[in-house]
Amino acid sequence: MLLAWLRRLLHPEEPGWIDHGELLKQMRRSDAPMIVDVREPDEFDGPLGHITGALNIPLAALSARIDHLVRAQCPLVLVCLTDERSSQAAAELAAAGARDVWVLRGGMKAWRDRW
């Protein structure tokens, strides 16, 4: 994980990857990241549920909210079912100027499998 953090310091414009264990640690901190779930509302509220405190912004609606997220100036962790849509969202955010953008490796499937 140290190498991933060092890489992010050298290339802050590129989204990074975070695993569920590291995200749990980050969520316990006072400067916890903003978690953005890019699944559709029915998935967000569906059987897998969502990460407590996550903001639901479906991928199709991301462009309308991108300025707000870039201006948030806090770490952003993107999540979806696996990590495909969240990777796409992370790339869009990085292209719009967001820094400190992370993708939850394995998405909600990995998050739920950890239990």
Order of alpha helices (4+ residues) and beta strands (2+ residues): alpha-beta-alpha-beta-alpha-beta-alpha-beta-alpha-beta-alpha
